[in-house]
Amino acid sequence: MNSPNPPDAARGDSAVICSAKGCRAAAVWVLAWNNPKLHTPDRRKTWLACEEHREHLSQFLGVRGFLKDVVTLEEWEASAAGH
């Protein structure tokens, strides 16, 4: 599997879409991850996922030991707004 598309903010898009390669569906999940070889323990990178790709992207990150959390986009935005 190739790396997923970067999150929308990195591409300058205003729509929030799934990070899976080639997917244009609306994202409803945030997969927070961290590569311990590259990132400090508290750093969280994110991939966005639609319902169809949530499990696949979670497994991709999980097998590598990178996956830290999976929450709905709504929960993630509410958490970010609280900081």
Salt bridges, closest charged atoms under 4 A:
ASP8 OD1 - ARG11 NH2 2.64
ASP13 OD2 - ARG11 NH2 3.14
